[in-house]
């Protein structure tokens, strides 16, 4: 798969040739991260930190809240690596500090060792220092300590000359269970597809920034189909992963969807492009696109607006008597959104929205009752009450269920654990 890269220098996204010559100044990295994050993980490299000339830490922490990020640059010890993992990085990329003494202090699945090589020889310190070590030997020595490797062919980096597929085949065998990401010279969808077939990701920067390799083409490169019409089944899901229905995509509609960040599909009945909601108003904001393991099906994660995805006016396309109107937390959150938007006379939820003292009292009351619940049935009953009042409180302050779930996901990335002792009540908020 494709791993777009954002290299940071002085708070701006840049692309360098050979690690030194500035070729592209792409400006503010925040919108770039939003666009790149649509197709999966992105690599964020702090060039200033790597050179010991500053840091883009606050900016990178912001990017980690926008997309799934692999973070590298200037990580020289286990403590710094843990801080990045706690800050929301899905993985950290270690260069010269990727040695067993440091790596054994970190969760291996969250660590990528960056190995830079010029003509097969490992180089360090900004690619200026030759080590005399063979690339293959370095990978073999570290493969039991890391979840993956970022291999950069320095002689090809930023030069748009293609990558070394023959060497990659050898490296895949040596790396064993560790995953490989290849950087340096990847310029075509064909190369990305070939790397994917070898089990490798392709980290691409220059070709995407200069437009020679459109992001959508890079993402779609591994797709295959045995359908005579060349279409790809596309499962459409909401933010929480609940399936809304099945659609079909072509390479053209996939490109349009990624470019416009909307639900765009191929209409088999009309034989052309279909923009969801263009006539009905039931629009979709495209949040993420994923390929399945066989690369012959697609998943769209969308934010559905209006009545829903189904042409019959339901949220999902399944039998509305069963799952057409999915229940649980998602249904509760949508109900609260509707109650907040349209003030229904006499609605208890509306009363809670307008009376913060009542809401605070109910939160405390229900939490205490849950703490005292003696049986599983009573615990489920009281937990449902707590969840209801919790979501009302969140909605009253502008937070949705998806926001809460994202925060839970962010916390799950932490590797440092707090003791979790009880807090003393805050002054003026003893009953909060």
Backbone torsions as a table, in degrees:
resi	resn	phi	psi	omega
1	UNK	NA	168.1	-179.4
2	UNK	-86.4	136.9	172.0
3	UNK	-123.2	95.1	178.2
4	UNK	-66.5	148.4	-176.8
5	UNK	-116.7	145.8	173.0
6	UNK	-123.9	109.4	177.0
7	UNK	-96.4	128.2	-172.9
8	UNK	-108.3	131.6	175.7
9	UNK	-142.3	117.7	-179.6
10	UNK	60.1	33.3	178.2
11	UNK	80.1	7.3	-178.5
12	UNK	-122.4	152.5	176.6
13	UNK	-82.9	126.0	-176.7
14	UNK	-132.2	163.9	170.8
15	UNK	-131.3	128.0	-178.5
16	UNK	-112.1	150.4	172.9
17	UNK	-100.0	124.8	-180.0
18	UNK	66.1	17.9	178.6
19	UNK	77.9	4.3	-174.6
20	UNK	-132.6	-49.6	-172.6
21	UNK	-83.4	120.5	177.7
22	UNK	-69.9	122.6	179.6
23	UNK	-109.7	-40.5	-177.6
24	UNK	-135.9	130.1	168.7
25	UNK	-109.6	103.7	-174.5
26	UNK	-88.4	-3.6	174.8
27	UNK	83.9	-143.0	-174.4
28	UNK	-61.6	120.5	-178.1
29	UNK	-77.6	-13.8	-175.0
30	UNK	-62.4	-53.3	177.3
31	UNK	-64.6	-29.1	177.5
32	UNK	-65.2	-42.1	178.3
33	UNK	-62.9	-39.4	177.5
34	UNK	-61.7	-39.9	179.9
35	UNK	-72.4	-47.9	-179.0
36	UNK	-64.8	-37.5	-176.9
37	UNK	-64.7	-15.5	177.9
38	UNK	-61.4	-30.6	-173.8
39	UNK	-105.4	8.8	175.8
40	UNK	133.8	-150.5	-178.7
41	UNK	-73.4	151.4	173.2
42	UNK	-125.1	153.5	176.7
43	UNK	-101.1	126.1	179.5
44	UNK	-116.9	117.4	-175.0
45	UNK	-117.9	123.2	179.6
46	UNK	-88.2	96.3	-178.6
47	UNK	-67.4	-35.0	179.0
48	UNK	-63.0	-45.5	179.1
49	UNK	-65.5	-37.9	-179.8
50	UNK	-62.1	-34.4	-179.0
51	UNK	-91.0	-1.2	-178.4
52	UNK	69.6	30.2	-176.0
53	UNK	-118.7	28.1	-179.9
54	UNK	133.1	-165.2	-177.3
55	UNK	-155.7	147.6	174.2
56	UNK	-115.5	34.2	-170.4
57	UNK	-57.7	-51.8	-177.1
58	UNK	-60.8	-39.4	178.5
59	UNK	-64.5	-43.3	-179.0
60	UNK	-66.1	-38.5	176.3
61	UNK	-59.7	-37.3	176.5
62	UNK	-65.9	-41.6	179.4
63	UNK	-64.0	-34.7	178.7
64	UNK	-64.6	-22.9	175.9
65	UNK	-84.2	-9.5	-178.9
66	UNK	-99.2	-38.6	-175.1
67	UNK	-144.6	166.0	173.1
68	UNK	-73.2	118.4	-172.2
69	UNK	-118.7	137.6	162.8
70	UNK	-96.9	124.9	-172.5
71	UNK	-113.4	131.3	178.0
72	UNK	-144.2	171.1	178.9
73	UNK	106.9	108.3	176.2
74	UNK	76.9	15.8	178.0
75	UNK	-91.7	101.8	-170.5
76	UNK	-112.3	0.6	178.4
77	UNK	-154.4	167.6	-176.2
78	UNK	-65.8	-35.3	-178.7
79	UNK	-62.5	-44.1	178.1
80	UNK	-64.9	-40.0	178.2
81	UNK	-61.4	-43.9	179.4
82	UNK	-64.1	-37.3	178.8
83	UNK	-61.3	-39.1	178.7
84	UNK	-69.2	-39.4	177.7
85	UNK	-64.0	-39.5	177.0
86	UNK	-66.8	-29.9	-177.1
87	UNK	-80.4	-4.5	176.2
88	UNK	117.5	-0.4	175.9
89	UNK	-68.5	132.5	177.4
90	UNK	-72.3	-34.6	174.5
91	UNK	-146.0	156.8	173.4
92	UNK	-113.2	148.7	-179.6
93	UNK	-111.8	117.7	179.9
94	UNK	-108.8	136.3	179.7
95	UNK	-101.4	-102.3	-177.9
96	UNK	-64.9	-21.5	179.0
97	UNK	-84.1	1.3	178.4
98	UNK	-79.0	75.4	178.0
99	UNK	-125.0	154.1	-175.3
100	UNK	-52.3	-37.5	-176.9
101	UNK	-61.5	-34.7	178.5
102	UNK	-85.9	-45.5	-174.2
103	UNK	-62.2	-34.2	-177.0
104	UNK	-69.4	-9.8	176.7
105	UNK	-90.7	-1.2	-174.2
106	UNK	-121.7	155.1	175.6
107	UNK	-68.9	116.4	-169.8
108	UNK	-57.2	-36.7	-177.0
109	UNK	-68.2	-13.1	-178.9
110	UNK	-102.9	9.1	-174.1
111	UNK	-121.9	134.9	172.7
112	UNK	-117.8	129.4	176.1
113	UNK	-93.7	122.9	177.6
114	UNK	-87.6	122.6	179.0
115	UNK	-122.4	111.8	-179.6
116	UNK	-99.1	135.4	-177.6
117	UNK	-139.3	138.7	173.6
118	UNK	-113.5	115.0	-178.1
119	UNK	54.1	39.1	174.9
120	UNK	89.0	-8.1	179.7
121	UNK	-102.8	130.6	179.9
122	UNK	-66.1	132.2	177.5
123	UNK	-124.1	151.9	-177.6
124	UNK	-134.3	-177.6	175.9
125	UNK	51.4	61.6	178.6
126	UNK	68.4	28.8	176.8
127	UNK	70.0	14.1	-176.7
128	UNK	-96.4	-19.1	-174.6
129	UNK	-108.8	121.2	175.7
130	UNK	-81.3	139.2	-178.2
131	UNK	-103.8	-18.9	-174.9
132	UNK	82.0	-3.6	-179.3
133	UNK	-89.0	142.7	175.5
134	UNK	-79.4	143.1	178.3
135	UNK	-54.4	-46.0	-178.1
136	UNK	-62.3	-39.1	-179.7
137	UNK	-66.7	-38.1	-179.8
138	UNK	-65.3	-41.9	179.4
139	UNK	-64.4	-43.5	-180.0
140	UNK	-62.3	-36.2	-177.6
141	UNK	-71.9	-27.2	-173.3
142	UNK	-108.4	-6.3	-169.4
143	UNK	-62.4	-24.0	-179.4
144	UNK	-84.8	-4.4	-175.8
145	UNK	-108.6	-9.2	-172.0
146	UNK	-132.8	162.1	175.4
147	UNK	-88.1	-17.6	-179.1
148	UNK	-168.2	172.6	177.7
149	UNK	-127.6	141.6	167.8
150	UNK	-107.0	108.0	-177.2
151	UNK	-103.1	119.9	178.7
152	UNK	-110.9	123.0	173.4
153	UNK	-86.8	96.8	-170.0
154	UNK	-59.4	-38.6	-176.7
155	UNK	-66.5	-12.5	-179.9
156	UNK	-110.1	-11.6	-173.9
157	UNK	-61.1	125.9	175.8
158	UNK	73.2	8.0	-175.7
159	UNK	-109.2	-1.4	173.2
160	UNK	56.0	35.7	-176.7
161	UNK	-105.3	9.3	-177.8
162	UNK	91.5	160.9	-178.1
163	UNK	-107.2	174.0	-174.0
164	UNK	-98.0	85.9	-175.3
165	UNK	-67.3	-34.0	-179.7
166	UNK	-64.2	-42.7	178.5
167	UNK	-67.4	-36.6	179.8
168	UNK	-59.3	-42.0	-179.7
169	UNK	-57.9	-39.7	178.6
170	UNK	-68.1	-41.4	-177.9
171	UNK	-65.2	-36.7	178.8
172	UNK	-58.2	-43.9	179.9
173	UNK	-64.8	-40.8	-177.2
174	UNK	-71.2	-35.8	-175.3
175	UNK	-68.5	-22.9	179.4
176	UNK	65.1	-123.7	-177.5
177	UNK	-79.7	-13.7	178.8
178	UNK	-73.3	136.5	-178.4
179	UNK	-82.7	149.7	-179.2
180	UNK	-111.3	136.4	168.0
181	UNK	-119.2	128.7	-174.6
182	UNK	-108.0	130.3	176.6
183	UNK	-128.0	153.5	177.7
184	UNK	107.9	94.1	172.7
185	UNK	91.8	-3.0	179.9
186	UNK	-68.2	120.7	-172.3
187	UNK	-131.9	-14.6	-174.5
188	UNK	-128.7	156.3	175.0
189	UNK	-62.7	-32.6	179.5
190	UNK	-62.2	-41.3	177.5
191	UNK	-65.0	-41.7	178.5
192	UNK	-61.3	-42.8	179.4
193	UNK	-64.1	-40.4	-180.0
194	UNK	-67.8	-42.2	176.3
195	UNK	-61.7	-40.1	178.8
196	UNK	-62.5	-41.2	178.3
197	UNK	-64.4	-27.9	176.7
198	UNK	-81.5	-5.5	-179.9
199	UNK	90.6	20.2	-176.3
200	UNK	-115.0	149.4	167.9
201	UNK	-88.5	157.9	176.8
202	UNK	-117.4	117.0	176.5
203	UNK	-89.6	119.3	-172.3
204	UNK	-126.2	135.2	176.5
205	UNK	-126.9	-74.2	-171.1
206	UNK	-52.4	-45.9	-175.0
207	UNK	-64.9	-31.2	178.0
208	UNK	-77.4	-42.0	-176.9
209	UNK	-65.9	-38.3	-177.7
210	UNK	-87.4	-0.7	174.4
211	UNK	85.8	-1.4	-179.8
212	UNK	-71.9	-20.8	175.9
213	UNK	-131.3	95.6	179.7
214	UNK	-58.0	144.7	-177.7
215	UNK	-56.3	-43.6	-178.9
216	UNK	-63.2	-39.5	178.8
217	UNK	-66.2	-39.0	178.9
218	UNK	-64.2	-42.9	180.0
219	UNK	-65.7	-43.0	-173.7
220	UNK	-79.6	-9.1	-173.3
221	UNK	-52.3	-41.8	-177.7
222	UNK	-76.1	-7.2	-175.1
223	UNK	-61.7	140.8	174.6
224	UNK	-136.3	156.1	176.7
225	UNK	-153.2	146.2	174.2
226	UNK	-108.4	10.0	178.6
227	UNK	-76.7	137.0	178.8
228	UNK	-59.2	-30.6	-178.7
229	UNK	-85.6	-3.4	176.8
230	UNK	73.3	12.6	-177.6
231	UNK	-87.4	163.8	-179.9
232	UNK	-121.7	121.5	174.9
233	UNK	-56.6	136.3	-175.3
234	UNK	-129.3	110.7	177.3
235	UNK	-83.0	125.4	-177.3
236	UNK	-102.8	122.4	-176.7
237	UNK	-124.6	156.7	174.5
238	UNK	-86.5	-176.8	-175.4
239	UNK	-58.5	-26.4	-176.0
240	UNK	-94.3	4.7	177.7
241	UNK	88.8	2.9	178.1
242	UNK	-76.3	130.8	-178.2
243	UNK	-71.7	130.4	176.9
244	UNK	-97.2	-28.9	-179.5
245	UNK	169.3	-176.5	-179.4
246	UNK	-118.0	132.5	176.1
247	UNK	-132.6	-173.3	178.9
248	UNK	-133.5	145.7	179.9
249	UNK	-124.1	147.7	166.5
250	UNK	-110.0	172.6	177.0
251	UNK	-63.0	-35.1	179.6
252	UNK	-67.7	-44.9	-178.9
253	UNK	-70.0	-32.9	177.0
254	UNK	-64.0	-42.5	177.1
255	UNK	-59.9	-45.6	-179.5
256	UNK	-64.1	-40.6	-179.5
257	UNK	-62.2	-44.6	-178.6
258	UNK	-69.8	-40.3	179.7
259	UNK	-65.8	-41.8	-175.7
260	UNK	-92.9	-13.1	-177.3
261	UNK	56.5	47.9	179.9
262	UNK	-134.4	165.2	174.3
263	UNK	-77.6	101.1	179.8
264	UNK	-123.7	129.4	-173.9
265	UNK	-135.5	175.0	173.1
266	UNK	-97.0	124.7	178.0
267	UNK	-87.4	112.9	179.0
268	UNK	-71.4	-29.5	-179.6
269	UNK	-73.4	-38.1	-179.0
270	UNK	-99.7	-10.9	175.3
271	UNK	71.9	33.0	179.8
272	UNK	-162.3	-164.7	-176.5
273	UNK	-71.8	137.3	180.0
274	UNK	-128.9	115.5	176.2
275	UNK	-96.2	112.4	-176.6
276	UNK	-59.2	126.7	175.8
277	UNK	88.1	-1.0	-177.0
278	UNK	-62.2	-34.9	177.9
279	UNK	-105.0	-33.5	-176.5
280	UNK	-84.2	-23.0	-174.0
281	UNK	86.2	-3.4	179.5
282	UNK	-87.3	70.9	-169.8
283	UNK	-79.8	166.0	177.7
284	UNK	-131.4	133.9	168.8
285	UNK	-97.4	122.5	-178.8
286	UNK	-79.5	122.5	-177.1
287	UNK	-101.0	-33.2	-175.8
288	UNK	-163.6	148.9	176.2
289	UNK	-127.1	134.3	179.1
290	UNK	-133.8	148.5	171.3
291	UNK	-99.8	149.5	177.5
292	UNK	-80.9	178.2	-172.9
293	UNK	-64.8	-29.2	-179.8
294	UNK	-91.3	-3.2	178.3
295	UNK	63.6	26.4	178.3
296	UNK	-121.2	9.4	176.8
297	UNK	-146.0	156.3	-174.2
298	UNK	-125.3	148.3	170.1
299	UNK	-118.8	125.4	171.3
300	UNK	-100.2	126.6	169.7
301	UNK	-102.3	121.7	-171.6
302	UNK	-128.9	160.1	166.9
303	UNK	-102.5	105.3	-175.3
304	UNK	-82.5	132.4	176.3
305	UNK	-118.2	163.7	-179.6
306	UNK	81.1	-151.3	-176.1
307	UNK	-69.6	-37.8	-178.5
308	UNK	153.4	-169.0	-176.6
309	UNK	-84.3	-35.5	-172.4
310	UNK	-71.8	143.5	178.8
311	UNK	-68.8	-12.5	177.8
312	UNK	-89.1	5.7	174.0
313	UNK	91.4	9.4	176.9
314	UNK	-101.8	163.3	-177.6
315	UNK	-64.3	-40.5	-178.6
316	UNK	-124.4	166.2	-174.1
317	UNK	-89.5	-3.2	-179.7
318	UNK	-78.0	165.7	-178.9
319	UNK	-49.5	118.7	-175.2
320	UNK	-64.1	-16.4	177.2
321	UNK	-75.7	-14.9	178.7
322	UNK	-117.7	-78.7	-174.1
323	UNK	-113.2	5.4	-179.5
324	UNK	-58.4	-35.2	175.4
325	UNK	-117.6	84.8	-173.7
326	UNK	-56.5	140.7	-176.5
327	UNK	-97.2	-150.7	176.7
328	UNK	73.6	-153.4	-175.0
329	UNK	-63.2	-37.7	180.0
330	UNK	-61.2	-43.7	179.1
331	UNK	-64.9	-41.0	178.4
332	UNK	-61.8	-44.0	-179.0
333	UNK	-63.2	-40.3	178.3
334	UNK	-66.7	-37.4	177.4
335	UNK	-63.7	-43.4	178.9
336	UNK	-63.6	-38.3	177.1
337	UNK	-61.0	-43.5	179.5
338	UNK	-66.1	-41.2	179.2
339	UNK	-63.5	-37.6	-179.0
340	UNK	-71.7	-34.4	-176.9
341	UNK	-77.7	-38.6	-178.2
342	UNK	-120.9	107.5	-176.5
343	UNK	-67.1	100.9	179.5
344	UNK	-82.4	120.8	-178.4
345	UNK	-55.4	131.1	177.4
346	UNK	79.7	1.1	-179.1
347	UNK	-69.0	127.9	178.0
348	UNK	-63.8	-36.8	178.8
349	UNK	-62.1	-41.5	177.4
350	UNK	-62.7	-37.4	178.1
351	UNK	-63.0	-40.7	178.4
352	UNK	-65.0	-40.9	178.7
353	UNK	-60.1	-34.6	-173.8
354	UNK	-94.8	-7.6	-177.1
355	UNK	-127.5	87.3	-176.8
356	UNK	-61.9	-30.4	178.8
357	UNK	-67.1	-41.3	177.0
358	UNK	-63.4	-44.0	-179.6
359	UNK	-62.2	-43.7	179.2
360	UNK	-61.5	-42.3	-180.0
361	UNK	-64.0	-42.2	-178.7
362	UNK	-68.7	-37.3	177.2
363	UNK	-59.1	-47.0	180.0
364	UNK	-64.6	-45.9	-178.4
365	UNK	-59.4	-48.9	-175.8
366	UNK	-71.1	-34.9	177.5
367	UNK	-64.2	-40.1	177.8
368	UNK	-64.8	-40.8	-180.0
369	UNK	-66.3	-35.8	175.7
370	UNK	-65.0	-41.9	-179.7
371	UNK	-61.8	-27.7	-177.2
372	UNK	-98.9	-1.9	-176.1
373	UNK	-61.7	125.1	-174.7
374	UNK	-88.7	-20.1	-175.3
375	UNK	-124.9	165.9	178.8
376	UNK	-62.2	-41.7	-178.9
377	UNK	-63.2	-44.9	-179.9
378	UNK	-68.8	-35.0	177.3
379	UNK	-63.7	-42.2	178.2
380	UNK	-62.5	-42.4	179.5
381	UNK	-61.0	-49.6	-177.3
382	UNK	-70.4	-35.1	177.8
383	UNK	-64.0	-37.9	176.9
384	UNK	-61.4	-40.7	176.6
385	UNK	-62.1	-46.1	-178.6
386	UNK	-60.9	-43.2	-179.2
387	UNK	-63.9	-41.5	179.1
388	UNK	-59.4	-51.8	-178.0
389	UNK	-68.2	-31.7	177.4
390	UNK	-64.1	-45.0	-179.3
391	UNK	-69.0	-33.3	174.7
392	UNK	-62.3	-45.8	180.0
393	UNK	-61.9	-40.2	179.0
394	UNK	-65.7	-47.0	179.8
395	UNK	-61.3	-38.4	-179.1
396	UNK	-61.4	-24.0	-179.0
397	UNK	-106.5	9.3	174.8
398	UNK	93.8	5.2	-179.5
399	UNK	-99.6	138.5	179.6
400	UNK	-103.3	172.5	175.4
401	UNK	-59.4	-38.7	178.2
402	UNK	-62.5	-37.5	176.8
403	UNK	-62.5	-42.0	179.3
404	UNK	-63.3	-43.5	-178.9
405	UNK	-66.7	-37.5	176.4
406	UNK	-62.6	-38.3	177.9
407	UNK	-65.6	-39.2	176.4
408	UNK	-62.8	-42.5	178.1
409	UNK	-62.8	-39.3	179.5
410	UNK	-63.8	-43.0	179.6
411	UNK	-65.4	-31.9	-179.8
412	UNK	-65.4	-19.2	179.8
413	UNK	-80.0	-15.9	-178.0
414	UNK	-65.4	141.3	175.6
415	UNK	-108.4	-19.6	175.6
416	UNK	-89.5	134.5	-176.3
417	UNK	-113.0	136.0	174.8
418	UNK	-87.0	157.6	-178.3
419	UNK	-66.1	-26.9	177.4
420	UNK	74.9	28.5	178.6
421	UNK	-72.5	157.7	179.9
422	UNK	-65.4	143.9	178.4
423	UNK	-93.9	148.2	172.0
424	UNK	-71.7	143.8	-179.9
425	UNK	-58.8	140.4	176.4
426	UNK	-75.6	146.2	180.0
427	UNK	-60.9	129.9	179.2
428	UNK	83.5	-3.1	-178.5
429	UNK	-134.6	33.4	-178.2
430	UNK	-56.9	-31.1	-177.1
431	UNK	-101.6	10.8	-176.9
432	UNK	-77.1	NA	NA
